[in-house]
Amino acid sequence: MLHLSDDAITALALGAPSDRSAHLERCGACADDVSSLRRTAERVRRALAEPADPPAAVWERILREVVPHE
Ligand SMILES: [Zn+2]
């Protein structure tokens, strides 16, 4: 059996329309590749959606600006 190309697997994992999706119903190996890539893509999406905490040095500078000096 001819397996899907990396490009086809990537497109399916990202939910792009593809005429290759029927192959996944017959082939566990390619279906596994698509679902593991899909999980990775989901993790990346979440990581990009959550802003990282600013480093401590940045917080210290912000606090120095905001907290009134006496
Ligand atoms: Zn396959």
N, CA, C, O and the ligand as a Tripos MOL2 file, in Angstrom:
@<TRIPOS>MOLECULE
protein
  281   279    71     0     0
PROTEIN
NO_CHARGES

@<TRIPOS>ATOM
      1 N           0.8510   -1.1980    0.0000 N.3       1 MET1
      2 CA          0.0000    0.0000    0.0000 C.3       1 MET1
      3 C           0.8800    1.2390    0.0000 C.2       1 MET1
      4 O           1.8800    1.2980    0.7160 O.2       1 MET1
      5 N           0.5160    2.2070   -0.7880 N.am      2 LEU2
      6 CA          1.2420    3.4700   -0.8510 C.3       2 LEU2
      7 C           0.7610    4.3710    0.2950 C.2       2 LEU2
      8 O          -0.4270    4.6750    0.4090 O.2       2 LEU2
      9 N           1.7100    4.7880    1.1350 N.am      3 HIS3
     10 CA          1.3260    5.6370    2.2630 C.3       3 HIS3
     11 C           1.2750    7.1000    1.8580 C.2       3 HIS3
     12 O           1.7410    7.4940    0.7880 O.2       3 HIS3
     13 N           0.6880    7.8960    2.7590 N.am      4 LEU4
     14 CA          0.5640    9.3290    2.4910 C.3       4 LEU4
     15 C           1.9260   10.0100    2.5810 C.2       4 LEU4
     16 O           2.7920    9.5820    3.3440 O.2       4 LEU4
     17 N           2.1060   11.0630    1.8060 N.am      5 SER5
     18 CA          3.3260   11.8590    1.8830 C.3       5 SER5
     19 C           3.2870   12.6860    3.1700 C.2       5 SER5
     20 O           2.2300   12.8760    3.7710 O.2       5 SER5
     21 N           4.4710   13.1770    3.5800 N.am      6 ASP6
     22 CA          4.5240   14.0490    4.7620 C.3       6 ASP6
     23 C           3.6150   15.2620    4.5770 C.2       6 ASP6
     24 O           2.9500   15.6960    5.5180 O.2       6 ASP6
     25 N           3.5910   15.8050    3.3650 N.am      7 ASP7
     26 CA          2.7490   16.9750    3.1060 C.3       7 ASP7
     27 C           1.2750   16.6480    3.3100 C.2       7 ASP7
     28 O           0.5310   17.4440    3.8830 O.2       7 ASP7
     29 N           0.8490   15.4590    2.8340 N.am      8 ALA8
     30 CA         -0.5540   15.0780    2.9800 C.3       8 ALA8
     31 C          -0.8890   14.8690    4.4520 C.2       8 ALA8
     32 O          -1.9640   15.2580    4.9060 O.2       8 ALA8
     33 N           0.0400   14.2470    5.2070 N.am      9 ILE9
     34 CA         -0.2010   14.0190    6.6350 C.3       9 ILE9
     35 C          -0.2940   15.3490    7.3760 C.2       9 ILE9
     36 O          -1.1580   15.5260    8.2350 O.2       9 ILE9
     37 N           0.6000   16.2880    7.0410 N.am     10 THR10
     38 CA          0.5720   17.6100    7.6820 C.3      10 THR10
     39 C          -0.7430   18.3230    7.3750 C.2      10 THR10
     40 O          -1.3650   18.9010    8.2660 O.2      10 THR10
     41 N          -1.1600   18.2790    6.1100 N.am     11 ALA11
     42 CA         -2.4030   18.9530    5.7160 C.3      11 ALA11
     43 C          -3.5950   18.3670    6.4740 C.2      11 ALA11
     44 O          -4.4590   19.1050    6.9480 O.2      11 ALA11
     45 N          -3.6380   17.0380    6.5860 N.am     12 LEU12
     46 CA         -4.7510   16.3990    7.2970 C.3      12 LEU12
     47 C          -4.7180   16.7570    8.7860 C.2      12 LEU12
     48 O          -5.7610   17.0070    9.3900 O.2      12 LEU12
     49 N          -3.5100   16.7810    9.3770 N.am     13 ALA13
     50 CA         -3.3930   17.0960   10.8040 C.3      13 ALA13
     51 C          -3.8500   18.5190   11.0830 C.2      13 ALA13
     52 O          -4.4070   18.7990   12.1450 O.2      13 ALA13
     53 N          -3.6160   19.4160   10.1340 N.am     14 LEU14
     54 CA         -3.9890   20.8190   10.3420 C.3      14 LEU14
     55 C          -5.4150   21.0860    9.9010 C.2      14 LEU14
     56 O          -5.8920   22.2180    9.9820 O.2      14 LEU14
     57 N          -6.1010   20.0450    9.4340 N.am     15 GLY15
     58 CA         -7.5050   20.1870    9.0860 C.3      15 GLY15
     59 C          -7.7420   20.7840    7.7180 C.2      15 GLY15
     60 O          -8.8540   21.2150    7.4140 O.2      15 GLY15
     61 N          -6.7090   20.8190    6.8830 N.am     16 ALA16
     62 CA         -6.8940   21.3270    5.5280 C.3      16 ALA16
     63 C          -7.7090   20.3120    4.7330 C.2      16 ALA16
     64 O          -7.5990   19.1080    4.9640 O.2      16 ALA16
     65 N          -8.5220   20.7920    3.8010 N.am     17 PRO17
     66 CA         -9.2900   19.8590    2.9820 C.3      17 PRO17
     67 C          -8.3340   18.9770    2.1830 C.2      17 PRO17
     68 O          -7.3680   19.4680    1.6000 O.2      17 PRO17
     69 N          -8.6030   17.6880    2.1600 N.am     18 SER18
     70 CA         -7.6990   16.7690    1.4560 C.3      18 SER18
     71 C          -8.4990   15.6180    0.8860 C.2      18 SER18
     72 O          -9.4540   15.1350    1.4940 O.2      18 SER18
     73 N          -8.0840   15.1890   -0.3030 N.am     19 ASP19
     74 CA         -8.7510   14.0230   -0.8970 C.3      19 ASP19
     75 C          -8.0970   12.7320   -0.4240 C.2      19 ASP19
     76 O          -8.4460   11.6510   -0.8990 O.2      19 ASP19
     77 N          -7.1370   12.8360    0.5220 N.am     20 ARG20
     78 CA         -6.4270   11.6580    0.9840 C.3      20 ARG20
     79 C          -7.0050   11.0880    2.2790 C.2      20 ARG20
     80 O          -6.5140   10.0790    2.7850 O.2      20 ARG20
     81 N          -8.0490   11.7310    2.8190 N.am     21 SER21
     82 CA         -8.5210   11.3180    4.1410 C.3      21 SER21
     83 C          -9.0680    9.8840    4.1340 C.2      21 SER21
     84 O          -9.0730    9.2270    5.1750 O.2      21 SER21
     85 N          -9.5220    9.3960    2.9910 N.am     22 ALA22
     86 CA        -10.0390    8.0200    2.9220 C.3      22 ALA22
     87 C          -8.9460    7.0090    3.2750 C.2      22 ALA22
     88 O          -9.2320    5.9410    3.8160 O.2      22 ALA22
     89 N          -7.7000    7.3520    2.9650 N.am     23 HIS23
     90 CA         -6.5820    6.4560    3.2730 C.3      23 HIS23
     91 C          -6.4910    6.1810    4.7700 C.2      23 HIS23
     92 O          -6.1170    5.0840    5.1880 O.2      23 HIS23
     93 N          -6.8380    7.1940    5.5800 N.am     24 LEU24
     94 CA         -6.7030    7.0490    7.0420 C.3      24 LEU24
     95 C          -7.6350    5.9760    7.5880 C.2      24 LEU24
     96 O          -7.3430    5.3400    8.6010 O.2      24 LEU24
     97 N          -8.7650    5.7810    6.9000 N.am     25 GLU25
     98 CA         -9.7020    4.7640    7.3760 C.3      25 GLU25
     99 C          -9.1610    3.3550    7.1360 C.2      25 GLU25
    100 O          -9.5980    2.4010    7.7800 O.2      25 GLU25
    101 N          -8.2080    3.2270    6.2090 N.am     26 ARG26
    102 CA         -7.6650    1.9090    5.8900 C.3      26 ARG26
    103 C          -6.2820    1.6960    6.4780 C.2      26 ARG26
    104 O          -5.7910    0.5670    6.4970 O.2      26 ARG26
    105 N          -5.6430    2.7570    6.9580 N.am     27 CYS27
    106 CA         -4.2340    2.6340    7.3320 C.3      27 CYS27
    107 C          -3.9850    3.2040    8.7200 C.2      27 CYS27
    108 O          -4.0020    4.4200    8.9120 O.2      27 CYS27
    109 N          -3.7530    2.3240    9.6850 N.am     28 GLY28
    110 CA         -3.5050    2.7530   11.0550 C.3      28 GLY28
    111 C          -2.2200    3.5420   11.2020 C.2      28 GLY28
    112 O          -2.1450    4.4670   12.0120 O.2      28 GLY28
    113 N          -1.1920    3.1800   10.4140 N.am     29 ALA29
    114 CA          0.1030    3.8700   10.5450 C.3      29 ALA29
    115 C          -0.0340    5.3430   10.1920 C.2      29 ALA29
    116 O           0.4510    6.2030   10.9280 O.2      29 ALA29
    117 N          -0.6850    5.6410    9.0830 N.am     30 CYS30
    118 CA         -0.8500    7.0400    8.6890 C.3      30 CYS30
    119 C          -1.8190    7.7530    9.6270 C.2      30 CYS30
    120 O          -1.6250    8.9270    9.9390 O.2      30 CYS30
    121 N          -2.8630    7.0520   10.0800 N.am     31 ALA31
    122 CA         -3.8070    7.6650   11.0300 C.3      31 ALA31
    123 C          -3.0880    8.0330   12.3170 C.2      31 ALA31
    124 O          -3.3610    9.0850   12.8960 O.2      31 ALA31
    125 N          -2.1470    7.1590   12.7880 N.am     32 ASP32
    126 CA         -1.3660    7.4770   13.9840 C.3      32 ASP32
    127 C          -0.4960    8.7040   13.7520 C.2      32 ASP32
    128 O          -0.3980    9.5750   14.6170 O.2      32 ASP32
    129 N           0.1410    8.7740   12.5710 N.am     33 ASP33
    130 CA          0.9750    9.9350   12.2540 C.3      33 ASP33
    131 C           0.1460   11.2130   12.3010 C.2      33 ASP33
    132 O           0.5710   12.2210   12.8660 O.2      33 ASP33
    133 N          -1.0500   11.1610   11.6970 N.am     34 VAL34
    134 CA         -1.9000   12.3530   11.6570 C.3      34 VAL34
    135 C          -2.3190   12.7450   13.0620 C.2      34 VAL34
    136 O          -2.2940   13.9280   13.4030 O.2      34 VAL34
    137 N          -2.7140   11.7510   13.9070 N.am     35 SER35
    138 CA         -3.2140   12.1500   15.2190 C.3      35 SER35
    139 C          -2.0780   12.6400   16.1140 C.2      35 SER35
    140 O          -2.2950   13.5320   16.9330 O.2      35 SER35
    141 N          -0.8660   12.0800   15.9800 N.am     36 SER36
    142 CA          0.2070   12.5910   16.8360 C.3      36 SER36
    143 C           0.6340   13.9900   16.3800 C.2      36 SER36
    144 O           0.9650   14.8400   17.2070 O.2      36 SER36
    145 N           0.6270   14.2260   15.0670 N.am     37 LEU37
    146 CA          0.9480   15.5720   14.5700 C.3      37 LEU37
    147 C          -0.1430   16.5620   14.9830 C.2      37 LEU37
    148 O           0.1370   17.7230   15.2800 O.2      37 LEU37
    149 N          -1.3840   16.0860   14.9980 N.am     38 ARG38
    150 CA         -2.4990   16.9470   15.4030 C.3      38 ARG38
    151 C          -2.3350   17.3760   16.8610 C.2      38 ARG38
    152 O          -2.5650   18.5340   17.2090 O.2      38 ARG38
    153 N          -1.9220   16.3970   17.7310 N.am     39 ARG39
    154 CA         -1.6950   16.7420   19.1450 C.3      39 ARG39
    155 C          -0.5710   17.7580   19.2930 C.2      39 ARG39
    156 O          -0.6580   18.6860   20.0980 O.2      39 ARG39
    157 N           0.4950   17.5700   18.4980 N.am     40 THR40
    158 CA          1.6150   18.5190   18.5540 C.3      40 THR40
    159 C           1.1450   19.9060   18.1270 C.2      40 THR40
    160 O           1.4570   20.9020   18.7790 O.2      40 THR40
    161 N           0.3930   19.9660   17.0280 N.am     41 ALA41
    162 CA         -0.0890   21.2500   16.5300 C.3      41 ALA41
    163 C          -0.9750   21.9260   17.5720 C.2      41 ALA41
    164 O          -0.9330   23.1460   17.7310 O.2      41 ALA41
    165 N          -1.7800   21.1280   18.2840 N.am     42 GLU42
    166 CA         -2.6650   21.6720   19.3110 C.3      42 GLU42
    167 C          -1.8450   22.2600   20.4680 C.2      42 GLU42
    168 O          -2.1700   23.3220   20.9980 O.2      42 GLU42
    169 N          -0.7620   21.5390   20.8510 N.am     43 ARG43
    170 CA          0.1060   22.0540   21.9260 C.3      43 ARG43
    171 C           0.7540   23.3620   21.5130 C.2      43 ARG43
    172 O           0.8460   24.2910   22.3160 O.2      43 ARG43
    173 N           1.2050   23.4440   20.2670 N.am     44 VAL44
    174 CA          1.8460   24.6790   19.7900 C.3      44 VAL44
    175 C           0.8340   25.8140   19.8040 C.2      44 VAL44
    176 O           1.1360   26.9290   20.2280 O.2      44 VAL44
    177 N          -0.3910   25.5080   19.3270 N.am     45 ARG45
    178 CA         -1.4410   26.5210   19.2950 C.3      45 ARG45
    179 C          -1.7040   27.0740   20.6950 C.2      45 ARG45
    180 O          -1.8200   28.2840   20.8900 O.2      45 ARG45
    181 N          -1.7960   26.1480   21.6800 N.am     46 ARG46
    182 CA         -2.0420   26.5870   23.0560 C.3      46 ARG46
    183 C          -0.8780   27.4040   23.5950 C.2      46 ARG46
    184 O          -1.0810   28.4130   24.2700 O.2      46 ARG46
    185 N           0.3540   26.9620   23.2950 N.am     47 ALA47
    186 CA          1.5410   27.6710   23.7800 C.3      47 ALA47
    187 C           1.5760   29.0860   23.2150 C.2      47 ALA47
    188 O           1.9670   30.0220   23.9130 O.2      47 ALA47
    189 N           1.1730   29.2500   21.9610 N.am     48 LEU48
    190 CA          1.1990   30.5770   21.3460 C.3      48 LEU48
    191 C           0.0660   31.4440   21.8730 C.2      48 LEU48
    192 O           0.1740   32.6710   21.8840 O.2      48 LEU48
    193 N          -1.0250   30.8100   22.3120 N.am     49 ALA49
    194 CA         -2.1780   31.5770   22.7850 C.3      49 ALA49
    195 C          -1.9480   32.1090   24.1910 C.2      49 ALA49
    196 O          -2.4790   33.1580   24.5560 O.2      49 ALA49
    197 N          -1.1440   31.3780   24.9960 N.am     50 GLU50
    198 CA         -0.8990   31.8120   26.3660 C.3      50 GLU50
    199 C           0.3580   32.6500   26.4140 C.2      50 GLU50
    200 O           1.4460   32.1540   26.1210 O.2      50 GLU50
    201 N           0.2260   33.9050   26.7780 N.am     51 PRO51
    202 CA          1.4370   34.7070   26.8770 C.3      51 PRO51
    203 C           2.3100   34.1980   28.0210 C.2      51 PRO51
    204 O           1.8130   33.8910   29.1040 O.2      51 PRO51
    205 N           3.5910   34.1130   27.7720 N.am     52 ALA52
    206 CA          4.5020   33.6510   28.8100 C.3      52 ALA52
    207 C           4.6420   34.7330   29.8790 C.2      52 ALA52
    208 O           4.5190   35.9230   29.5910 O.2      52 ALA52
    209 N           4.8990   34.3100   31.1040 N.am     53 ASP53
    210 CA          5.1330   35.2810   32.1680 C.3      53 ASP53
    211 C           6.3870   36.0780   31.8410 C.2      53 ASP53
    212 O           7.3810   35.5180   31.3790 O.2      53 ASP53
    213 N           6.3410   37.3840   32.0800 N.am     54 PRO54
    214 CA          7.5650   38.1480   31.8470 C.3      54 PRO54
    215 C           8.6290   37.7460   32.8650 C.2      54 PRO54
    216 O           8.2940   37.3580   33.9840 O.2      54 PRO54
    217 N           9.8700   37.8300   32.5010 N.am     55 PRO55
    218 CA         10.9330   37.4630   33.4470 C.3      55 PRO55
    219 C          10.9160   38.3720   34.6640 C.2      55 PRO55
    220 O          10.4120   39.4940   34.6070 O.2      55 PRO55
    221 N          11.4740   37.8750   35.7730 N.am     56 ALA56
    222 CA         11.4380   38.5990   37.0390 C.3      56 ALA56
    223 C          12.0120   40.0010   36.9060 C.2      56 ALA56
    224 O          11.4930   40.9350   37.5170 O.2      56 ALA56
    225 N          13.0630   40.1680   36.1280 N.am     57 ALA57
    226 CA         13.7000   41.4810   35.9970 C.3      57 ALA57
    227 C          12.7200   42.4980   35.4000 C.2      57 ALA57
    228 O          12.7260   43.6740   35.7640 O.2      57 ALA57
    229 N          11.8880   42.0230   34.4820 N.am     58 VAL58
    230 CA         10.9030   42.9230   33.8780 C.3      58 VAL58
    231 C           9.8790   43.3460   34.9260 C.2      58 VAL58
    232 O           9.5090   44.5180   35.0070 O.2      58 VAL58
    233 N           9.4200   42.3760   35.7340 N.am     59 TRP59
    234 CA          8.4640   42.7100   36.7950 C.3      59 TRP59
    235 C           9.0520   43.7280   37.7500 C.2      59 TRP59
    236 O           8.3770   44.6830   38.1350 O.2      59 TRP59
    237 N          10.3090   43.5350   38.1390 N.am     60 GLU60
    238 CA         10.9330   44.4900   39.0700 C.3      60 GLU60
    239 C          10.9350   45.8910   38.4930 C.2      60 GLU60
    240 O          10.6670   46.8620   39.2010 O.2      60 GLU60
    241 N          11.2400   46.0000   37.1940 N.am     61 ARG61
    242 CA         11.2780   47.3120   36.5550 C.3      61 ARG61
    243 C           9.8700   47.9140   36.5300 C.2      61 ARG61
    244 O           9.7020   49.1090   36.7730 O.2      61 ARG61
    245 N           8.8630   47.0900   36.2380 N.am     62 ILE62
    246 CA          7.4770   47.5780   36.2020 C.3      62 ILE62
    247 C           7.0740   48.0780   37.5930 C.2      62 ILE62
    248 O           6.4870   49.1510   37.7310 O.2      62 ILE62
    249 N           7.3970   47.2860   38.6180 N.am     63 LEU63
    250 CA          7.0210   47.6850   39.9790 C.3      63 LEU63
    251 C           7.7030   48.9900   40.3730 C.2      63 LEU63
    252 O           7.0960   49.8340   41.0310 O.2      63 LEU63
    253 N           8.9640   49.1580   39.9720 N.am     64 ARG64
    254 CA          9.6660   50.4110   40.2990 C.3      64 ARG64
    255 C           8.9710   51.5930   39.6500 C.2      64 ARG64
    256 O           8.9140   52.6770   40.2300 O.2      64 ARG64
    257 N           8.4390   51.3910   38.4440 N.am     65 GLU65
    258 CA          7.7320   52.4690   37.7460 C.3      65 GLU65
    259 C           6.3960   52.7810   38.3980 C.2      65 GLU65
    260 O           6.0020   53.9430   38.5050 O.2      65 GLU65
    261 N           5.7010   51.7320   38.8350 N.am     66 VAL66
    262 CA          4.3140   51.8740   39.2730 C.3      66 VAL66
    263 C           4.2190   52.2750   40.7430 C.2      66 VAL66
    264 O           3.4170   53.1300   41.1180 O.2      66 VAL66
    265 N           5.0610   51.6340   41.5730 N.am     67 VAL67
    266 CA          4.9790   51.9200   43.0100 C.3      67 VAL67
    267 C           5.6120   53.2770   43.2860 C.2      67 VAL67
    268 O           6.7590   53.5240   42.9120 O.2      67 VAL67
    269 N           4.8510   54.1640   43.9490 N.am     68 PRO68
    270 CA          5.4050   55.4990   44.2060 C.3      68 PRO68
    271 C           6.6060   55.4250   45.1530 C.2      68 PRO68
    272 O           6.6140   54.6700   46.1250 O.2      68 PRO68
    273 N           7.6140   56.2330   44.8330 N.am     69 HIS69
    274 CA          8.7980   56.2790   45.6920 C.3      69 HIS69
    275 C           8.5580   57.3020   46.8040 C.2      69 HIS69
    276 O           7.9200   58.3330   46.5850 O.2      69 HIS69
    277 N           9.0650   57.0100   47.9770 N.am     70 GLU70
    278 CA          8.8730   57.9670   49.0740 C.3      70 GLU70
    279 C          10.1950   58.5810   49.4960 C.2      70 GLU70
    280 O          10.2290   59.4090   50.4070 O.2      70 GLU70
    281 ZN         -0.7050    4.7390    5.1570 Zn       71 ZN71
@<TRIPOS>BOND
     1     1     2 1
     2     2     3 1
     3     3     4 2
     4     3     5 am
     5     5     6 1
     6     6     7 1
     7     7     8 2
     8     7     9 am
     9     9    10 1
    10    10    11 1
    11    11    12 2
    12    11    13 am
    13    13    14 1
    14    14    15 1
    15    15    16 2
    16    15    17 am
    17    17    18 1
    18    18    19 1
    19    19    20 2
    20    19    21 am
    21    21    22 1
    22    22    23 1
    23    23    24 2
    24    23    25 am
    25    25    26 1
    26    26    27 1
    27    27    28 2
    28    27    29 am
    29    29    30 1
    30    30    31 1
    31    31    32 2
    32    31    33 am
    33    33    34 1
    34    34    35 1
    35    35    36 2
    36    35    37 am
    37    37    38 1
    38    38    39 1
    39    39    40 2
    40    39    41 am
    41    41    42 1
    42    42    43 1
    43    43    44 2
    44    43    45 am
    45    45    46 1
    46    46    47 1
    47    47    48 2
    48    47    49 am
    49    49    50 1
    50    50    51 1
    51    51    52 2
    52    51    53 am
    53    53    54 1
    54    54    55 1
    55    55    56 2
    56    55    57 am
    57    57    58 1
    58    58    59 1
    59    59    60 2
    60    59    61 am
    61    61    62 1
    62    62    63 1
    63    63    64 2
    64    63    65 am
    65    65    66 1
    66    66    67 1
    67    67    68 2
    68    67    69 am
    69    69    70 1
    70    70    71 1
    71    71    72 2
    72    71    73 am
    73    73    74 1
    74    74    75 1
    75    75    76 2
    76    75    77 am
    77    77    78 1
    78    78    79 1
    79    79    80 2
    80    79    81 am
    81    81    82 1
    82    82    83 1
    83    83    84 2
    84    83    85 am
    85    85    86 1
    86    86    87 1
    87    87    88 2
    88    87    89 am
    89    89    90 1
    90    90    91 1
    91    91    92 2
    92    91    93 am
    93    93    94 1
    94    94    95 1
    95    95    96 2
    96    95    97 am
    97    97    98 1
    98    98    99 1
    99    99   100 2
   100    99   101 am
   101   101   102 1
   102   102   103 1
   103   103   104 2
   104   103   105 am
   105   105   106 1
   106   106   107 1
   107   107   108 2
   108   107   109 am
   109   109   110 1
   110   110   111 1
   111   111   112 2
   112   111   113 am
   113   113   114 1
   114   114   115 1
   115   115   116 2
   116   115   117 am
   117   117   118 1
   118   118   119 1
   119   119   120 2
   120   119   121 am
   121   121   122 1
   122   122   123 1
   123   123   124 2
   124   123   125 am
   125   125   126 1
   126   126   127 1
   127   127   128 2
   128   127   129 am
   129   129   130 1
   130   130   131 1
   131   131   132 2
   132   131   133 am
   133   133   134 1
   134   134   135 1
   135   135   136 2
   136   135   137 am
   137   137   138 1
   138   138   139 1
   139   139   140 2
   140   139   141 am
   141   141   142 1
   142   142   143 1
   143   143   144 2
   144   143   145 am
   145   145   146 1
   146   146   147 1
   147   147   148 2
   148   147   149 am
   149   149   150 1
   150   150   151 1
   151   151   152 2
   152   151   153 am
   153   153   154 1
   154   154   155 1
   155   155   156 2
   156   155   157 am
   157   157   158 1
   158   158   159 1
   159   159   160 2
   160   159   161 am
   161   161   162 1
   162   162   163 1
   163   163   164 2
   164   163   165 am
   165   165   166 1
   166   166   167 1
   167   167   168 2
   168   167   169 am
   169   169   170 1
   170   170   171 1
   171   171   172 2
   172   171   173 am
   173   173   174 1
   174   174   175 1
   175   175   176 2
   176   175   177 am
   177   177   178 1
   178   178   179 1
   179   179   180 2
   180   179   181 am
   181   181   182 1
   182   182   183 1
   183   183   184 2
   184   183   185 am
   185   185   186 1
   186   186   187 1
   187   187   188 2
   188   187   189 am
   189   189   190 1
   190   190   191 1
   191   191   192 2
   192   191   193 am
   193   193   194 1
   194   194   195 1
   195   195   196 2
   196   195   197 am
   197   197   198 1
   198   198   199 1
   199   199   200 2
   200   199   201 am
   201   201   202 1
   202   202   203 1
   203   203   204 2
   204   203   205 am
   205   205   206 1
   206   206   207 1
   207   207   208 2
   208   207   209 am
   209   209   210 1
   210   210   211 1
   211   211   212 2
   212   211   213 am
   213   213   214 1
   214   214   215 1
   215   215   216 2
   216   215   217 am
   217   217   218 1
   218   218   219 1
   219   219   220 2
   220   219   221 am
   221   221   222 1
   222   222   223 1
   223   223   224 2
   224   223   225 am
   225   225   226 1
   226   226   227 1
   227   227   228 2
   228   227   229 am
   229   229   230 1
   230   230   231 1
   231   231   232 2
   232   231   233 am
   233   233   234 1
   234   234   235 1
   235   235   236 2
   236   235   237 am
   237   237   238 1
   238   238   239 1
   239   239   240 2
   240   239   241 am
   241   241   242 1
   242   242   243 1
   243   243   244 2
   244   243   245 am
   245   245   246 1
   246   246   247 1
   247   247   248 2
   248   247   249 am
   249   249   250 1
   250   250   251 1
   251   251   252 2
   252   251   253 am
   253   253   254 1
   254   254   255 1
   255   255   256 2
   256   255   257 am
   257   257   258 1
   258   258   259 1
   259   259   260 2
   260   259   261 am
   261   261   262 1
   262   262   263 1
   263   263   264 2
   264   263   265 am
   265   265   266 1
   266   266   267 1
   267   267   268 2
   268   267   269 am
   269   269   270 1
   270   270   271 1
   271   271   272 2
   272   271   273 am
   273   273   274 1
   274   274   275 1
   275   275   276 2
   276   275   277 am
   277   277   278 1
   278   278   279 1
   279   279   280 2
@<TRIPOS>SUBSTRUCTURE
     1 MET1         2 RESIDUE 1 A MET
     2 LEU2         6 RESIDUE 1 A LEU
     3 HIS3        10 RESIDUE 1 A HIS
     4 LEU4        14 RESIDUE 1 A LEU
     5 SER5        18 RESIDUE 1 A SER
     6 ASP6        22 RESIDUE 1 A ASP
     7 ASP7        26 RESIDUE 1 A ASP
     8 ALA8        30 RESIDUE 1 A ALA
     9 ILE9        34 RESIDUE 1 A ILE
    10 THR10       38 RESIDUE 1 A THR
    11 ALA11       42 RESIDUE 1 A ALA
    12 LEU12       46 RESIDUE 1 A LEU
    13 ALA13       50 RESIDUE 1 A ALA
    14 LEU14       54 RESIDUE 1 A LEU
    15 GLY15       58 RESIDUE 1 A GLY
    16 ALA16       62 RESIDUE 1 A ALA
    17 PRO17       66 RESIDUE 1 A PRO
    18 SER18       70 RESIDUE 1 A SER
    19 ASP19       74 RESIDUE 1 A ASP
    20 ARG20       78 RESIDUE 1 A ARG
    21 SER21       82 RESIDUE 1 A SER
    22 ALA22       86 RESIDUE 1 A ALA
    23 HIS23       90 RESIDUE 1 A HIS
    24 LEU24       94 RESIDUE 1 A LEU
    25 GLU25       98 RESIDUE 1 A GLU
    26 ARG26      102 RESIDUE 1 A ARG
    27 CYS27      106 RESIDUE 1 A CYS
    28 GLY28      110 RESIDUE 1 A GLY
    29 ALA29      114 RESIDUE 1 A ALA
    30 CYS30      118 RESIDUE 1 A CYS
    31 ALA31      122 RESIDUE 1 A ALA
    32 ASP32      126 RESIDUE 1 A ASP
    33 ASP33      130 RESIDUE 1 A ASP
    34 VAL34      134 RESIDUE 1 A VAL
    35 SER35      138 RESIDUE 1 A SER
    36 SER36      142 RESIDUE 1 A SER
    37 LEU37      146 RESIDUE 1 A LEU
    38 ARG38      150 RESIDUE 1 A ARG
    39 ARG39      154 RESIDUE 1 A ARG
    40 THR40      158 RESIDUE 1 A THR
    41 ALA41      162 RESIDUE 1 A ALA
    42 GLU42      166 RESIDUE 1 A GLU
    43 ARG43      170 RESIDUE 1 A ARG
    44 VAL44      174 RESIDUE 1 A VAL
    45 ARG45      178 RESIDUE 1 A ARG
    46 ARG46      182 RESIDUE 1 A ARG
    47 ALA47      186 RESIDUE 1 A ALA
    48 LEU48      190 RESIDUE 1 A LEU
    49 ALA49      194 RESIDUE 1 A ALA
    50 GLU50      198 RESIDUE 1 A GLU
    51 PRO51      202 RESIDUE 1 A PRO
    52 ALA52      206 RESIDUE 1 A ALA
    53 ASP53      210 RESIDUE 1 A ASP
    54 PRO54      214 RESIDUE 1 A PRO
    55 PRO55      218 RESIDUE 1 A PRO
    56 ALA56      222 RESIDUE 1 A ALA
    57 ALA57      226 RESIDUE 1 A ALA
    58 VAL58      230 RESIDUE 1 A VAL
    59 TRP59      234 RESIDUE 1 A TRP
    60 GLU60      238 RESIDUE 1 A GLU
    61 ARG61      242 RESIDUE 1 A ARG
    62 ILE62      246 RESIDUE 1 A ILE
    63 LEU63      250 RESIDUE 1 A LEU
    64 ARG64      254 RESIDUE 1 A ARG
    65 GLU65      258 RESIDUE 1 A GLU
    66 VAL66      262 RESIDUE 1 A VAL
    67 VAL67      266 RESIDUE 1 A VAL
    68 PRO68      270 RESIDUE 1 A PRO
    69 HIS69      274 RESIDUE 1 A HIS
    70 GLU70      278 RESIDUE 1 A GLU
    71 ZN71       281 GROUP 0 **** ****
